[in-house]
Structure formats: C-alpha cells, structure tokens
Amino acid sequence: MLNRDKIIIRLKATLDPARFRHSLRAEKIALALAKKHGISASLVTPAALLHDCGRRFDRRGLLRQAKALGLKIDPVSRFEPKLLHAAISAALARREFGVRSAAILRAIRSHTVGAPGMDRLAKIIFLADHIEEGRRFSGAKKVRRLAFKDMDAAIIASLTGTISWLLGKKLPVFTGTIATRNSLILKKK
C-alpha cells in the first residue's frame, strides 16, 4: 500500500480541489474518532483519505466504471450514480493505491450508506465522511457530538436525517440506507 504522502500526491492530481480538501478533513476527524474509539491510525488514514477516490468520475463516468467492474446497478443507483462511488472507490483503492486490507476496503465500500454489521473502522469512516467540519447539514453538530460518545447513535441520527431529507425532496431512498439504520436500531433493542 502506498504511504500517506504518495496517497496525497495521487489524490491531489485526480480529485477536484473541494473533494481533495473534504478527504483531508475526513481524515482529520477520523483520526480523532479513532483515538477515542481505539482504532489504529494505520487503518484509519488510508481508509479516510481514499474513501472518495472514485469521486473523480462524473455521473456517466461512475455508471461506466460500475459496469466495467461488474457492479450491480439497481434502479436507485442508476437514478443517483453517486451511490456507486463507494464501491468504485474501494476497487480503485485496491488497484491504484495497493490497499490489501479487507477491513480498509470494507470501510471504504460502506462509507456512503453504511452496512449492517459494520465494524468500528467502517463506522469511523462513515461518520468522518458525514460529519467532517465542512459539512453544514441540519443536525451536524449534534451528530458530531454523538460520534465521540456513541457511534451507533450518531449513525442512526445521520441516516435518519438523510432519509428525512430525501423524503422531503420526494427522492428515492436507497435500500442500503434503510437496512443500515434498521440493523443499528434493532441492535439497541
């Protein structure tokens, strides 16, 4: 796997400046969460930095990449191809950045909508993407505070907000989002 400096150089060359800065902010909060929740920085740094490496592609490019990788493109992902970038990012992390850790690749793959049974690394990367300091959605401060106390509660709050926003805009809700939220709620019962 490439070291942090080489990852940074490649990301800066392939991502637009705003997405690159987002990746750096995600790494910053992911490291803070990792320290709080006892996860190694050697796992967190590459996962956080590479979680959006697939966002170099536009919507059509994401669909082309997904097809080339043999990914299943469901109707909601066809409607919103950005949902495909997590799986594409995991494939690029492996192919272009030399990531072999199954845990890092799972964390990258599940960072957008989560997944039932996420481990602590995956939860940290999910939360880091959703709550890095550049995120200004309603409830962001609350979710940031929760993330340092109870990651499951923070993820539930984040997904609840996402689902509410999508419903308010009359947009489809990806089934993975609902499955993640439900699994965490049922785990708490």
C-alpha positions as CSV (number, residue, x, y, z in Angstrom):
1,M,0.0,0.0,0.0
2,L,1.2,3.5,-0.8
3,N,2.3,5.6,2.1
4,R,0.3,8.7,3.1
5,D,2.5,11.2,1.2
6,K,2.1,9.2,-2.1
7,I,-1.6,8.8,-1.5
8,I,-1.9,12.6,-1.0
9,I,0.0,13.3,-4.2
10,R,-2.2,11.0,-6.3
11,L,-5.4,12.2,-4.8
12,K,-4.5,15.9,-5.4
13,A,-3.8,15.0,-9.0
14,T,-7.1,13.2,-9.6
15,L,-9.7,14.9,-7.4
16,D,-11.1,18.3,-7.7
17,P,-9.8,20.7,-5.1
18,A,-13.0,20.7,-3.0
19,R,-13.2,16.9,-2.9
20,F,-9.5,16.7,-2.0
21,R,-10.0,19.1,0.9
22,H,-13.0,17.1,2.0
23,S,-10.8,14.0,2.1
24,L,-8.3,15.7,4.3
25,R,-11.0,16.9,6.7
26,A,-12.4,13.4,6.8
27,E,-9.0,12.1,7.7
28,K,-8.7,14.7,10.5
29,I,-11.9,13.8,12.2
30,A,-11.5,10.1,11.5
31,L,-8.2,10.2,13.4
32,A,-9.8,12.0,16.3
33,L,-12.6,9.3,16.4
34,A,-10.1,6.5,16.1
35,K,-8.2,7.8,19.1
36,K,-11.4,8.0,21.1
37,H,-12.7,4.6,20.0
38,G,-9.4,2.7,20.0
39,I,-8.7,2.1,16.3
40,S,-5.2,2.2,14.7
41,A,-4.3,5.3,12.7
42,S,-2.6,3.0,10.2
43,L,-6.0,1.7,9.2
44,V,-7.9,5.0,9.5
45,T,-5.6,7.2,7.5
46,P,-5.8,5.3,4.2
47,A,-9.5,4.5,4.6
48,A,-10.3,8.1,5.2
49,L,-8.1,9.6,2.5
50,L,-9.3,7.1,-0.1
51,H,-13.0,6.9,0.7
52,D,-13.9,9.3,-2.1
53,C,-11.1,8.5,-4.6
54,G,-13.9,7.3,-7.0
55,R,-15.5,10.7,-7.0
56,R,-13.1,11.7,-9.7
57,F,-15.8,10.5,-12.1
58,D,-18.9,12.4,-13.1
59,R,-22.3,10.6,-13.1
60,R,-21.8,9.0,-16.5
61,G,-18.3,8.0,-15.6
62,L,-19.5,6.4,-12.4
63,L,-22.0,4.3,-14.4
64,R,-19.3,3.3,-16.9
65,Q,-16.9,2.4,-14.1
66,A,-19.6,0.4,-12.3
67,K,-20.4,-1.5,-15.4
68,A,-16.7,-2.2,-16.1
69,L,-16.2,-3.5,-12.6
70,G,-19.3,-5.7,-12.9
71,L,-21.2,-3.9,-10.1
72,K,-24.9,-4.4,-9.8
73,I,-26.6,-1.1,-10.8
74,D,-30.0,-1.1,-9.2
75,P,-32.7,1.5,-10.2
76,V,-31.9,3.9,-7.4
77,S,-28.2,3.9,-8.2
78,R,-29.0,4.4,-11.9
79,F,-31.1,7.4,-10.8
80,E,-28.3,8.6,-8.5
81,P,-25.0,7.3,-9.7
82,K,-23.1,8.9,-6.8
83,L,-24.3,5.9,-4.8
84,L,-21.9,3.8,-6.8
85,H,-18.8,5.8,-5.8
86,A,-18.1,3.9,-2.6
87,A,-17.7,0.5,-4.3
88,I,-15.7,2.2,-7.1
89,S,-13.5,3.9,-4.6
90,A,-12.8,0.5,-2.9
91,A,-11.9,-1.0,-6.2
92,L,-9.6,1.9,-7.0
93,A,-8.0,1.8,-3.6
94,R,-7.1,-1.8,-4.2
95,R,-6.0,-1.4,-7.9
96,E,-4.3,2.0,-7.9
97,F,-3.2,2.5,-4.3
98,G,-2.3,-1.1,-3.3
99,V,-4.7,-1.5,-0.4
100,R,-5.0,-5.1,0.5
101,S,-6.6,-4.8,3.9
102,A,-10.1,-6.3,3.8
103,A,-11.1,-4.0,6.7
104,I,-10.0,-0.8,4.9
105,L,-11.7,-1.9,1.7
106,R,-14.9,-2.7,3.6
107,A,-14.8,0.7,5.3
108,I,-14.4,2.5,2.0
109,R,-17.2,0.4,0.4
110,S,-19.7,1.1,3.2
111,H,-18.9,4.8,3.9
112,T,-21.9,6.3,2.0
113,V,-24.9,4.4,3.2
114,G,-23.3,2.1,5.8
115,A,-23.9,-1.6,6.1
116,P,-25.4,-3.9,8.7
117,G,-22.7,-5.3,10.9
118,M,-20.1,-2.5,10.3
119,D,-17.0,-2.8,12.4
120,R,-15.6,0.2,14.3
121,L,-13.3,1.2,11.4
122,A,-16.2,1.2,9.0
123,K,-18.3,3.3,11.5
124,I,-15.5,5.8,11.9
125,I,-15.1,6.2,8.1
126,F,-18.9,6.5,7.6
127,L,-19.1,9.2,10.3
128,A,-16.0,11.0,9.2
129,D,-17.4,11.4,5.7
130,H,-20.7,12.6,7.1
131,I,-19.5,14.9,9.9
132,E,-16.2,16.4,8.8
133,E,-16.1,20.1,9.7
134,G,-17.1,21.2,6.2
135,R,-20.5,19.5,6.5
136,R,-23.2,22.0,7.4
137,F,-26.4,20.0,7.3
138,S,-29.1,20.5,9.9
139,G,-28.1,18.5,13.0
140,A,-24.4,18.2,12.0
141,K,-23.2,19.5,15.4
142,K,-25.4,17.0,17.2
143,V,-24.2,14.1,15.2
144,R,-20.5,15.2,15.7
145,R,-21.0,15.2,19.5
146,L,-22.7,11.8,19.4
147,A,-19.9,10.3,17.3
148,F,-17.5,10.7,20.2
149,K,-19.9,9.2,22.7
150,D,-21.9,6.5,20.8
151,M,-21.1,5.8,17.2
152,D,-24.2,3.7,16.6
153,A,-26.5,6.6,17.9
154,A,-24.6,9.0,15.7
155,I,-25.0,6.8,12.6
156,I,-28.7,6.4,13.3
157,A,-29.1,10.2,13.7
158,S,-27.2,10.8,10.5
159,L,-29.2,8.3,8.5
160,T,-32.5,9.5,10.0
161,G,-31.6,13.0,8.8
162,T,-30.6,11.7,5.3
163,I,-33.9,9.7,5.0
164,S,-36.0,12.7,6.1
165,W,-34.2,15.0,3.7
166,L,-34.7,12.5,0.8
167,L,-38.4,12.1,1.7
168,G,-38.9,15.8,1.9
169,K,-37.5,16.2,-1.6
170,K,-39.6,13.3,-2.8
171,L,-36.4,11.4,-3.8
172,P,-35.9,7.6,-3.7
173,V,-34.3,6.2,-0.6
174,F,-31.6,3.5,-1.2
175,T,-32.5,0.2,0.5
176,G,-29.0,0.0,2.0
177,T,-29.6,3.2,3.9
178,I,-32.7,1.7,5.5
179,A,-31.0,-1.6,6.1
180,T,-28.1,0.0,8.0
181,R,-30.4,2.2,10.1
182,N,-32.7,-0.7,10.9
183,S,-29.8,-3.0,11.9
184,L,-28.5,-0.4,14.4
185,I,-31.9,0.3,15.9
186,L,-32.6,-3.4,16.3
187,K,-29.2,-4.0,17.8
188,K,-30.0,-1.4,20.5
189,K,-33.3,-3.1,21.4
